[in-house]
Amino acid sequence: MKDKKNTLKRGEARFKGITTAEVIAREGDNAPKVLLEEQYQFLGDEDLDFGRYTSKEFFEKEIKSLWPKIWQWACREEHIQKTGDTYVYEFGPYSVVVVRSTQKKIQAFLNTCMHRGTKICPSEGTGYLKKFRCPFHGWSWNLDGSINNIPGRWDFPHVSESTHNLQEVKCEIWGGFVFINLDLKANPLEDYLEVLP
């Protein structure tokens, strides 16, 4: 069998079927107009270095510089329907607990005791609690992250509510999806999603 020579110019090797915009248009009139517009732009076709997927150094750069600074989908509102329902979301070395702190409010905190760094909620997935409680020394926090009780409080004169409440992370909702962002200076989720909302 003789190899066929590729005569396509760079950027022309595209799927000949229907476009994404055409698929969206078939769904009805509710799609944002911008999703129905063709916006193809050739961005190159060079191979990515395989090390991007296997390099420990590149992974560590992403863990430090990328993942803590972007909005990430943690769970759905259905995962945390009642006050006290939790969902633990983990990525890299980070663990975040999303909680329905009141019937109308969802918050997210680092899943870490502010005393010795012990993980408060044990594993990824759903749970329920009335208060956050560290399994190490028994410190507890209300569902809004404020300190509730410190056993042997007299032994911790340096601890204050302003420094030892659970560390809150940004948490926003779009279409029932609960997103978190460790970067407290991050732009709002709506900016990140751009045309979708």
C-alpha positions as CSV (number, residue, x, y, z in Angstrom):
1,M,0.0,0.0,0.0
2,K,1.4,3.3,-1.0
3,D,1.4,6.2,1.5
4,K,-0.7,9.1,0.5
5,K,1.1,12.4,0.7
6,N,-0.7,15.0,2.9
7,T,-1.5,17.9,0.7
8,L,-3.4,19.9,3.2
9,K,-2.0,23.2,4.4
10,R,-1.4,23.8,8.1
11,G,-4.7,24.4,9.9
12,E,-6.8,22.8,7.2
13,A,-6.9,19.2,8.6
14,R,-10.3,19.6,10.3
15,F,-13.1,17.1,10.7
16,K,-15.5,17.3,7.8
17,G,-18.7,16.6,9.8
18,I,-21.0,19.0,11.5
19,T,-19.5,21.6,13.7
20,T,-20.0,22.1,17.4
21,A,-22.0,25.2,16.7
22,E,-24.3,23.2,14.4
23,V,-24.9,20.6,17.2
24,I,-25.7,23.3,19.7
25,A,-28.1,25.0,17.2
26,R,-30.1,21.8,16.9
27,E,-30.8,21.9,20.6
28,G,-33.2,24.8,20.3
29,D,-33.2,28.6,20.8
30,N,-31.8,28.8,24.3
31,A,-28.1,28.7,23.6
32,P,-26.1,31.9,24.0
33,K,-25.5,33.4,20.5
34,V,-21.8,33.4,21.0
35,L,-21.8,29.6,21.1
36,L,-23.5,29.5,17.7
37,E,-20.8,31.5,16.0
38,E,-17.9,29.8,14.2
39,Q,-14.7,30.9,15.9
40,Y,-12.0,28.6,14.4
41,Q,-8.5,29.9,14.8
42,F,-5.5,27.7,13.9
43,L,-3.3,27.6,17.0
44,G,-0.6,25.2,15.7
45,D,-0.2,21.5,15.4
46,E,3.2,20.8,17.0
47,D,3.4,17.8,19.4
48,L,3.5,18.6,23.1
49,D,6.6,17.3,24.8
50,F,5.7,13.9,26.4
51,G,7.4,15.1,29.6
52,R,4.4,17.4,30.2
53,Y,2.5,14.3,31.1
54,T,5.2,12.4,33.0
55,S,7.7,14.9,34.4
56,K,7.6,15.2,38.2
57,E,9.1,18.7,37.8
58,F,6.3,19.9,35.5
59,F,3.7,18.3,37.8
60,E,5.1,20.2,40.7
61,K,5.0,23.5,38.7
62,E,1.4,22.9,37.9
63,I,0.5,22.1,41.6
64,K,2.2,25.3,42.7
65,S,1.3,27.7,39.9
66,L,-1.8,26.5,38.2
67,W,-4.2,24.4,40.3
68,P,-4.4,26.6,43.4
69,K,-5.2,29.7,41.1
70,I,-8.0,28.5,38.9
71,W,-11.7,27.7,39.4
72,Q,-12.4,24.0,39.8
73,W,-15.7,22.1,39.9
74,A,-15.9,20.5,43.3
75,C,-19.4,19.1,43.4
76,R,-23.0,19.6,42.6
77,E,-25.5,21.3,44.9
78,E,-27.4,18.0,45.0
79,H,-24.4,16.5,46.9
80,I,-25.0,19.0,49.8
81,Q,-28.7,19.5,50.0
82,K,-29.2,19.8,53.8
83,T,-27.5,22.1,56.4
84,G,-24.5,20.1,57.6
85,D,-24.0,18.1,54.4
86,T,-20.3,18.1,53.2
87,Y,-18.4,17.2,50.2
88,V,-14.6,16.8,50.3
89,Y,-12.8,17.6,47.1
90,E,-9.1,16.8,46.8
91,F,-6.5,17.7,44.1
92,G,-2.7,17.3,44.5
93,P,-1.8,17.9,48.1
94,Y,-4.9,20.1,48.6
95,S,-8.1,19.0,50.4
96,V,-11.2,21.3,50.5
97,V,-14.4,20.6,52.3
98,V,-17.6,22.2,50.8
99,V,-20.4,22.6,53.3
100,R,-24.0,23.8,53.3
101,S,-23.5,26.0,56.3
102,T,-27.1,27.2,56.3
103,Q,-30.0,26.1,54.2
104,K,-29.3,29.0,51.8
105,K,-25.5,29.2,52.0
106,I,-22.7,27.0,50.7
107,Q,-19.1,27.7,51.8
108,A,-15.7,26.0,51.3
109,F,-12.8,25.7,53.6
110,L,-9.3,24.1,53.6
111,N,-9.9,20.6,55.1
112,T,-7.2,21.3,57.7
113,C,-7.2,21.9,61.4
114,M,-5.7,25.3,62.2
115,H,-3.8,23.9,65.2
116,R,-1.7,21.0,63.9
117,G,-2.8,20.6,60.3
118,T,-4.7,17.4,60.7
119,K,-7.3,16.6,58.1
120,I,-10.8,17.3,59.6
121,C,-13.0,15.3,57.2
122,P,-11.3,12.0,56.4
123,S,-11.9,11.3,52.7
124,E,-13.1,12.5,49.4
125,G,-16.9,12.4,48.9
126,T,-20.0,13.2,50.8
127,G,-20.7,13.4,54.5
128,Y,-22.7,15.1,57.2
129,L,-21.8,16.9,60.4
130,K,-23.2,19.3,63.0
131,K,-19.8,20.8,63.6
132,F,-16.3,20.4,62.2
133,R,-14.2,18.5,64.7
134,C,-10.5,17.7,64.5
135,P,-9.8,14.1,65.5
136,F,-6.4,15.0,67.0
137,H,-7.1,17.4,69.9
138,G,-10.9,17.8,69.5
139,W,-11.0,21.4,68.5
140,S,-14.3,22.2,66.8
141,W,-15.7,24.8,64.5
142,N,-19.2,25.9,63.5
143,L,-20.4,25.2,60.0
144,D,-19.5,28.8,59.0
145,G,-15.8,28.0,60.0
146,S,-15.8,30.0,63.2
147,I,-14.2,28.5,66.3
148,N,-16.8,26.6,68.4
149,N,-14.7,25.0,71.2
150,I,-11.1,24.4,72.1
151,P,-10.7,21.8,74.9
152,G,-8.2,23.1,77.5
153,R,-8.6,26.6,76.1
154,W,-6.4,27.9,79.0
155,D,-3.4,26.1,77.4
156,F,-3.7,28.2,74.1
157,P,-3.5,31.9,75.1
158,H,-2.1,32.7,71.6
159,V,-5.2,31.4,69.8
160,S,-7.9,33.8,68.7
161,E,-10.9,33.7,66.5
162,S,-9.2,36.0,64.0
163,T,-6.3,33.7,63.4
164,H,-7.7,30.2,64.0
165,N,-11.1,30.0,62.3
166,L,-11.1,27.5,59.4
167,Q,-9.4,29.0,56.3
168,E,-12.1,29.8,53.8
169,V,-11.6,29.4,50.1
170,K,-13.6,31.1,47.3
171,C,-16.8,29.2,46.5
172,E,-19.3,30.1,43.8
173,I,-22.2,28.3,42.1
174,W,-23.2,28.2,38.4
175,G,-26.1,26.1,37.2
176,G,-26.0,23.9,40.2
177,F,-22.2,23.3,39.9
178,V,-20.2,24.3,43.0
179,F,-16.8,25.7,42.1
180,I,-13.9,26.5,44.4
181,N,-10.7,28.5,44.1
182,L,-7.9,28.6,46.6
183,D,-6.8,32.0,45.4
184,L,-8.7,34.6,47.5
185,K,-7.7,37.3,44.9
186,A,-9.1,35.4,42.0
187,N,-11.6,37.1,39.6
188,P,-15.2,36.0,40.0
189,L,-16.3,32.7,38.5
190,E,-18.5,34.6,36.0
191,D,-15.3,36.2,34.6
192,Y,-13.6,32.7,34.3
193,L,-16.6,31.2,32.5
194,E,-16.8,34.1,30.1
195,V,-19.7,33.7,27.7
196,L,-21.4,30.7,29.4
197,P,-23.5,32.4,32.1
